[in-house]
């Protein structure tokens, strides 16, 4: 890529980037497209171009597209970014290990190299915790799913289960009740959601909750047909017929490389950001998408937050 005068620092031997984007999911790609169009001298670093929803068989809430497989969406995003490959450098199969401040610049260290930049946008997303039970991996995308928003409409007039006991599990159950015939929320201990969320959700006649269970097995043929659990209070083993199992047991933000204190994290290890600008509490670093403390975790929201961040970064660089 041709060097740009804007952003050149005479005291450095190698001209730094104006912006380094870390992450290749919807947020990272959106930031890359916008930074390229704004002629910001940028580098995008990613291990791959597969966000969480790449595993979804069908996504029906990507605005402007009625229905699209997750793999196709991920490929479309990658192709869109690479259309601007003359305006933005792209490093694939690289994993960021650390960010350190060096004078007026940041140094981004990966498993393959080190890059200098004036600003950084972290868009590394999160990794959903997988259900560890017999049949869970076998029937993933065959009835076992990790996104009620994406896949809920596929289970119209079916009996489904939600695994989890937090607010996200109850939110998913409420969403699913618009499509499913019945929704059963199962939790290994007591529910952890807010009391008002629990009472409001369980007031829906299509939704019931069961606590203190051990999930034993997921059964099926080509697709899920049932789940088997044990009632820890009675010792009874129960087989619940369901066609879909929605897993809501949390996610871990992909932020290991900033645990050196370069940015501030909340108690869930999410990057703390200003909702208006996506700035972190470290000048020169922004963050967007599921790795942040933003309330809602969805592709469309991650994209919007990333664009908001690039607009603010552009303003910062110009000033």
N, C-alpha and C positions, 0 to 999 in steps of 0.2 A: 504494500500500500504506500502510496506517495506520502511523504511527510508534509505536515501542515505547519505553517508558521505560527498559527495561534496555539499557544501552549508550550512553546519552546523555552527552555530554561538554559541560559548561557553557562551557568555554573555546573551543568551536568554534561557528561561525555555523550550519553545517549538521550535523545529527546524523549521525555516521558509522555505517556498517554494523558489525555485530559480526563478520560473516564475509563475505568475498568468495571465491567459488569460480570458478576459471578453467578452463574446459573443458566441452564438451558431449557427451563420450563416456560410456561406461558408468560410469566412476569419477566424473565430474562430476555426472551425473544422480543417481547413488546418493547422493552427498553432498548434493545439493540437496533430494532427498526427505527425507532424515533431518534436515537442518537445519530444513526447514519444519515437520516433525512435532514437533521439539523447540522450536519457536517462537524459534529464533535469528534475529535480524534479519539477513537474508542477501540477497546479490546474486549471481547467476550470470551470468558473461560468457562468451560463446562466439561463434565465427565461424559455426558450424553444429552441428547435432546428428548428425553422421556420424562415428562412430568408424572405425577401420581395417576392422573386419569388415563394415561396410555394403556392401562390394564383394563379399562372399561370396555365392554363389548359394544355399547352404544351410548352416546351422549346426546341428550335432547334439550339441553339448556345452554348450548354455546350460541350466543346471540347471532342471528343471521343465518344459522344453519339448523334446519328442522331436526336432523338426525345425522350423527357421524360416529364411526367407530373411534375409540380412543387412539389406536395406533395411527389411523389416518389423520386425526387432528394433530398429533405430535409431528408427523411427517410434513403436514402443511405448514406448521409453524417453522420447522427447520428450513423448508424451502423458501418461505417468505424472508427469513433472515438472510439466507445465502444469496438471495436476489440482490442484496446490497453488499456483497462481499468485496467490492472495490472501495466501499466507503467505511467498512469496519473490519478489523482483524478478528479472526475466529480461531480459538485454540480448543480443539476437541480432545477427549481422552486425557484431560489434565484435571488434577484434583488440587484445590487450594489447601495448603497446609497451615499458612499463617499470614497475618497482615501485621506489619509493623510501621510505625511512623518514623520517617527519616527527614528531619528538617521540615521543609515546606511540602514534602512529598510523602506518599505511602509506598511501601514496598510489598508487593503481593508475591508470596513464595508458593510455588506449586511443586508437584512431584517431578517436574521436568525443567523448571526454570524459575526466573525471578523477573518481575516487571515493575516499572515505576509509573506512578500516576498521581494526578492532582486530586481526583475524586474517585469514589467507589460506590457502586450500587450492589448490595448483596440481595440476591434473589434465588437462594438455594432451596427454598421450599422446606418440606418436612417429609418424614417417612412414616407412613401409617404402621402402627403396631399390628402385627399379623396374629391371627387366631391360631393358637397352638393346640390343635385337637385333631384326632383321627378324621380324615376326610376333608379337612379345611383346604389344604393345598390342592387336593385332587379335584375339588368342585369349585375352585376359584374361577369366576366368570361363567360358571355353570349353575348359578344359584347363590353362590357365596360372593358377596360384593362389599366394597368398602366405600360406596358413595350412593346414599339414598337420593340425593339431588339429581345425580346423573342417571341412575338406573331405576328409580322408583316407578316411572310410568310403564316399564316393561312388565310389571307384576300386577296388572289390573285384574281385579276380582279373584286374587289368589290369597292364600294364607301365608303370612310371612312372619319372621322373627327378627328382633333387634337384640344384639348382644352388647350389653353395656349398661351403665347406671348413672351416667352423668348427664348434664344438660344437652349435650350433642345427641345422645341416644334418644332422649325424649323429643327433641326437635325432629330427628329423623322419623320417629314413630308418628308424630303428628303429620309430617309430610306424606308418609306412606299411607296413612289412613284415607287420603283423598283418592287413592287408587285401589289399595288392597281390600280384600273382603274382611280380613282380620289381621291385627298386629299384636304379637306377644313380645314384651320386653323381658329379657332374662338377665339377671345380674348375680354374680357369685356371692356377693355380700348384700348389705343394705344399699338402697339407692342413694347416690351422692348428689343428685340434682337438687336445685332449689325447691323447697317445699311447695311453693305456689306453682312451679313448673310441673311438679309431680301430680299435684291435685288437679290442675287444669287438663293435663294430658290424659290422665286416667278417668276423667269424667266423660271422655269420648267412649260410647258403647262399643266401638270397634277395637278399642285398645285395652289390653290387660297387662298387668305387671306381675312377675314372679321373682322373688328374691331368694338368696341363700341356696344356690344350686351349683353343682359341678357339671359342666358340659362334658359329656363323655365321647360323643361320636356324631358325625354328620353322615347320613346315609343318602344313597341315591343310585340311579342307573346312569343315564346320559346326563341327567340334571338332578339337583337336590330333590329328595322326596320327604325327608324327615330329619329331625335332630333328636338325639337321645341325651337326657340329663338326669342327674340324681338329686333328689330333694335332700339336702344335708340335715334337715331337722327330723324327717321321718325315715330316711334311708331308702325311700322308694325310688325305683328307676322308671322313668317315664319316656315314652317315645311320642314326640309331638310332630304330627304331619305338617310340613311346610314346603313351599316351593321356592322360597327365597330367604336368605339369611344375610342381614345387614350388620356389619361389624363396626361398632363404635366404641373402641377401647382406647382411643387416644392416638396421638402421633407425636413423634419426636422431631423437633426442629433440627435441620441440618446445619448446625452452627459450631461444630467442634473447633473450627479454625479461628474463631473469635473468642474463645474462652480464656485467652490471655489477657482479657480486659480492654481490648481495643474499642469495644462498644459495650454498652450496658445491657444486661439481660434481666428479664423478670424471673419470678420464682419458677416458671415453667421452661426457663431457658430460651424464651422467645426474645427477639431483638426489640427493644423499646423504641418506638418511633412516634413522631409528631403526625397525627392523622391528617393534618392539612397539607403537609409537604413531604412526608415520609423521611424526614431527617431523623438520624439517630442523635444521641446526645454527644456524639463526637463530630466536631466540625469537619466537613469534607466527606462524610460517609452517610449514605442513605440506604434504606432497605425497603423491600416490597414483597408481598406475597405471604405464603404460609409460614415462613421463618420469622415473621414479625408478631407483635402482640395485637394485631388487628383482630377484631371480634369475629369476623366471618371468613371462612376459608373456602373460596371458590375460584375457579379459573377466571371468570369475568371480572371479579373483584381484584384478583392479583394483577391482571393486565391493566386495569384502571389505575391501581396504585403505582405500578411501574411507570406508566406514562406521566402521572402526576410528579413522580420523582425526577424523571428526565427533564420535565419542564422547569423544575426548581433548580436542577443541576446546571442547566443551560443558563439560567438567570445568574446563578452563582459564578459561573465561569466568565460570563460577559462583564460582571461587575469587578 
